Amino acid sequence: MQYRELGRTGWKVSTISFGAWAIGGTWGQVNDDESMTALHRALDLGVNFFDTADVYGDGHSERLIARLRKERSESFYVATKAGRRLSPHAAEGYNRENLTAFVERSLRNLNADALDLLQLHCPPTPVYYMPEVFDVLDDLVRAGKLRHYGVSVEKVEEALKAIEYPGVQSVQIIYNIFRQRPAELLFRETLSRRVGVLARLPLSSGLLSGRLTQASQFASDDHRSFNREGAAFDKGETFSGLGYERGLQAVEALRSWVPAGQTLAQLALRWILMQQAVTCAIPGGRRPSQVEENMGAADLPALSDETMRAVDAVYAQHAKAQVHNRW
């Protein structure tokens, strides 16, 4: 496993980390025993950073990670999120009372005295223009409830605004072969400000695993089943905002560029790590086999210039017009 510094925290975190959305239960049926085995396997392989949220299984994901801490002696970092419990999910809900309540609930779920990293969970754009929200987060740090805080965003513009606040240590954003816009400007700015970048949905909701086909079906409790076309419902999260058929075509164009002995998922993850601005990619993993495949990408050699150009060409042909200027 390789490690990179996260923002100005002084932490060195695993470049392939563990995204815990799937074990919360919104990617189809999950088994807690299998989820725990996957979490343990991640630790075995050198992962020391786990990303979760208070809404992943209504806190279930956080509670599984608390169980992991109880069962293992190794130290590791946990990033969670707050804000999406609001209903309606409106900017005015990001106030002191609600944020404090969300933090206290996550502290209980994680059985922790302080949250390592709290991220605002894709708040409405006006929140980034409300300094009082970030003042609350600063106060929670001073109170010892948070060690650090950051943001999870939907748009590059939101990230650029967020990093103007001096307390923001990290930005979590969709970045993968099918969503390349963050590399144009944002990464330069995060590097100059020493802000960490967490690449979420690095495998494009499973498209870049290479295992999905036109015949693939998703369970009714899997969010991909009701947003198969990717774009409108969830701000481009599912399948990177690509329609499913177009995404499959792009995957087929990538297959011939997978290095011998590797998988498409490993190519996709190694491609992300070619960007020094990225602190880590956070693929999900419900099963130990997925964890082992994903973590194997951390120690792979750099991709060749020819392969990087080929990936750019696939993006230009199959994805850029559909997603690049949207988010």
C-alpha positions in Angstrom: 0.0 0.0 0.0 1.1 3.5 -0.7 0.3 6.6 1.4 -0.2 10.3 0.7 -0.6 13.3 3.0 -4.2 14.4 3.6 -4.4 18.2 3.4 -2.6 19.8 6.3 -3.7 17.2 8.9 -0.3 15.6 9.0 -2.0 12.2 8.3 -0.7 9.8 5.8 -3.6 7.9 4.3 -3.8 4.9 2.0 -4.0 5.9 -1.6 -6.7 3.2 -2.1 -9.1 3.6 0.8 -12.5 2.1 1.7 -15.8 3.6 0.7 -18.5 2.4 3.1 -21.6 3.5 1.2 -22.3 0.0 -0.1 -22.1 -1.7 3.3 -24.8 0.6 4.5 -27.3 -1.1 2.3 -28.2 1.1 -0.7 -26.4 -0.9 -3.3 -28.5 -4.0 -3.0 -28.7 -6.7 -0.2 -25.8 -6.8 2.2 -24.7 -9.3 4.8 -23.1 -7.8 7.9 -20.7 -10.8 8.4 -19.5 -10.4 4.9 -19.2 -6.6 5.3 -17.1 -7.1 8.4 -14.9 -9.6 6.7 -14.4 -7.0 3.9 -13.5 -4.3 6.4 -11.0 -6.6 8.2 -9.4 -7.5 4.9 -9.0 -3.9 4.0 -7.1 -3.3 7.3 -5.0 -6.4 6.6 -4.0 -4.9 3.2 -2.8 -1.6 4.7 -5.9 0.6 4.4 -6.0 3.2 7.1 -8.8 5.5 5.9 -12.5 4.6 5.8 -15.2 7.0 4.4 -18.8 6.7 5.5 -21.8 9.0 6.2 -24.6 9.2 8.8 -27.2 8.4 6.1 -25.5 5.2 4.8 -28.1 2.7 6.1 -29.3 5.4 8.6 -26.0 5.1 10.5 -25.5 1.4 10.0 -22.3 1.9 8.1 -20.9 4.0 10.9 -21.8 1.4 13.5 -20.0 -1.4 11.5 -16.9 0.8 11.5 -17.3 1.3 15.2 -17.4 -2.5 15.5 -14.2 -2.8 13.4 -12.4 -0.4 15.8 -13.5 -2.6 18.7 -12.3 -5.8 17.1 -8.9 -4.5 15.9 -5.9 -2.9 17.6 -4.6 -1.0 14.6 -5.3 2.7 14.4 -7.1 4.1 11.4 -8.9 7.3 10.3 -12.7 7.6 9.7 -14.3 10.3 7.6 -18.0 10.7 7.9 -20.6 13.2 6.6 -23.4 15.3 7.8 -26.3 17.2 6.2 -28.3 14.8 4.1 -30.5 13.9 7.1 -32.2 17.2 6.5 -35.7 17.1 5.1 -36.1 19.2 3.1 -32.4 19.3 2.2 -32.2 23.1 2.2 -29.4 25.5 2.9 -31.1 27.0 6.0 -30.9 23.6 7.6 -27.2 23.9 7.9 -27.3 25.7 11.2 -25.6 25.3 14.5 -28.4 23.3 16.1 -28.7 20.7 13.3 -25.0 20.4 12.6 -24.3 19.8 16.3 -27.0 17.2 16.5 -25.7 15.4 13.5 -22.2 15.4 15.0 -23.4 14.0 18.3 -25.3 11.3 16.5 -22.2 10.2 14.5 -20.1 10.3 17.7 -22.6 7.8 19.2 -22.7 5.6 16.1 -18.9 5.5 15.9 -18.5 5.2 19.6 -15.9 8.0 19.4 -14.9 11.0 21.5 -14.2 13.1 18.4 -14.8 12.7 14.7 -11.5 12.4 12.7 -12.9 14.2 9.7 -16.5 15.5 9.2 -17.6 16.4 5.7 -20.6 18.5 4.7 -22.5 16.1 2.6 -23.1 17.7 -0.8 -25.0 20.6 0.6 -27.0 23.0 -1.6 -24.7 25.5 -3.4 -25.8 28.5 -1.3 -24.2 26.8 1.8 -20.7 27.6 0.4 -21.6 31.3 0.5 -22.6 31.1 4.2 -19.5 31.7 6.3 -21.5 31.1 9.4 -21.7 27.4 8.5 -18.0 27.1 8.5 -17.8 29.1 11.7 -19.9 26.4 13.4 -17.5 23.8 12.1 -14.6 25.8 13.5 -16.4 25.9 16.9 -16.9 22.2 16.8 -13.2 21.7 16.3 -12.4 24.0 19.2 -14.9 22.1 21.3 -13.0 18.8 20.6 -16.0 17.3 18.7 -14.1 17.3 15.4 -10.4 16.9 14.6 -10.8 18.2 11.1 -13.5 19.0 8.5 -14.0 19.1 4.8 -16.7 19.0 2.1 -18.2 16.5 -0.3 -19.3 18.3 -3.4 -21.3 17.8 -6.6 -19.7 20.5 -8.7 -16.2 21.8 -9.3 -17.4 25.3 -8.6 -18.6 24.3 -5.2 -15.2 22.9 -4.4 -13.4 26.0 -5.6 -15.6 28.1 -3.3 -15.2 25.7 -0.3 -11.4 25.8 -0.3 -11.5 29.5 0.3 -12.4 28.7 3.9 -9.1 28.1 5.8 -10.4 25.3 7.9 -11.4 23.1 5.0 -8.9 20.2 4.8 -10.4 18.0 2.1 -12.7 18.0 -0.9 -14.5 14.8 -1.9 -15.6 14.9 -5.5 -16.5 12.5 -8.3 -13.3 11.9 -10.3 -12.8 8.9 -12.6 -12.1 8.1 -16.2 -15.6 9.3 -17.2 -15.5 12.5 -15.0 -12.3 14.3 -15.7 -13.2 18.0 -15.2 -11.7 18.4 -11.7 -8.2 18.0 -13.2 -8.5 21.2 -15.2 -8.4 23.8 -12.5 -9.5 22.4 -9.1 -6.4 20.1 -8.7 -4.0 23.0 -9.2 -5.8 25.0 -6.5 -6.0 22.2 -4.0 -2.3 21.5 -4.4 -1.4 25.2 -3.9 -3.6 25.4 -0.8 -2.6 21.9 0.5 -6.2 20.6 0.5 -6.7 16.9 0.2 -8.8 15.4 -2.6 -10.8 12.2 -2.1 -12.0 10.7 -5.4 -15.4 9.3 -4.9 -17.2 6.9 -7.2 -13.9 6.0 -8.8 -15.4 3.0 -10.5 -18.4 4.9 -11.9 -21.1 3.0 -9.9 -19.5 -0.3 -11.1 -19.3 0.5 -14.8 -15.5 0.6 -14.5 -15.4 -2.8 -12.8 -15.9 -4.2 -16.2 -18.5 -6.7 -14.9 -21.7 -4.9 -15.8 -23.5 -5.8 -19.1 -26.7 -4.9 -20.9 -28.3 -7.8 -19.1 -27.3 -6.7 -15.6 -30.2 -6.1 -13.2 -30.1 -4.2 -10.0 -32.1 -5.0 -6.9 -35.0 -2.7 -6.0 -33.1 -1.3 -3.0 -30.0 -0.6 -5.2 -30.1 3.1 -6.2 -28.8 2.2 -9.6 -32.1 0.5 -10.4 -34.1 3.8 -10.4 -31.5 6.0 -12.0 -30.1 3.8 -14.8 -29.7 6.8 -17.1 -27.3 8.5 -14.7 -27.9 12.2 -15.0 -30.9 14.0 -13.7 -32.0 12.5 -10.5 -28.8 12.5 -8.5 -26.7 15.3 -10.0 -24.7 12.9 -12.1 -23.6 10.5 -9.4 -24.9 7.2 -10.9 -22.7 6.0 -13.7 -20.9 9.4 -13.7 -24.0 11.0 -15.3 -23.7 8.8 -18.4 -26.6 6.8 -19.8 -26.1 3.2 -19.1 -25.8 2.1 -22.7 -23.2 4.8 -23.5 -21.3 3.9 -20.4 -21.1 0.2 -21.5 -19.8 1.4 -24.9 -17.1 3.4 -23.2 -16.1 0.4 -21.1 -15.7 -1.7 -24.2 -13.4 0.9 -25.7 -11.2 0.7 -22.6 -10.8 -3.0 -22.4 -8.0 -3.4 -24.9 -5.9 -0.9 -22.8 -5.9 -2.9 -19.6 -2.3 -4.0 -18.9 -1.7 -7.8 -18.9 -2.4 -9.3 -15.5 -4.6 -6.4 -14.4 -8.3 -5.8 -14.3 -10.3 -2.9 -15.7 -11.0 -1.8 -12.1 -7.3 -1.7 -11.3 -6.6 0.3 -14.5 -9.3 2.8 -13.5 -8.0 3.2 -10.0 -4.3 3.4 -11.1 -5.4 6.1 -13.6 -6.8 8.2 -10.7 -3.6 7.9 -8.8 -1.6 9.3 -11.7 -2.8 12.6 -10.4 -0.6 13.7 -7.5 -3.3 16.1 -6.3 -5.5 13.1 -5.4 -4.9 11.9 -1.9 -6.9 8.7 -2.3 -9.5 6.9 -4.3 -12.4 5.5 -2.2 -14.0 2.5 -4.0 -16.7 0.6 -2.2 -16.3 -3.0 -1.2 -19.0 -5.3 0.1 -17.0 -8.5 -0.3 -13.3 -9.4 0.5 -12.7 -10.3 -3.2 -13.6 -6.7 -4.2 -11.4 -5.3 -1.5 -8.4 -7.4 -2.7 -8.9 -6.4 -6.3 -9.2 -2.7 -5.5 -6.3 -2.5 -3.1 -4.1 -4.3 -5.6 -4.1 -1.1 -7.7 -2.1 0.9 -5.1 1.2 -0.9 -5.9 0.9 -1.1 -9.6 3.4 0.6 -11.9 2.6 4.0 -13.5 0.5 3.8 -16.6 2.3 4.5 -19.9 1.9 7.7 -21.8 0.3 5.7 -24.6 -2.3 4.3 -22.2 -3.0 7.7 -20.7 -3.6 9.1 -24.2 -5.9 6.2 -25.0 -8.0 6.9 -21.9 -8.2 10.5 -22.9 -9.4 9.5 -26.3 -12.1 7.3 -24.9 -13.3 10.1 -22.6 -13.4 12.5 -25.5 -15.4 10.2 -27.7 -17.8 8.6 -25.3 -18.3 10.9 -22.2 -17.0 14.4 -22.4 -19.9 16.0 -24.3 -22.4 14.4 -21.9 -20.8 15.3 -18.6 -17.9 17.7 -18.7 -19.7 21.0 -18.5 -22.5 19.8 -16.2 -20.7 19.3 -12.9 
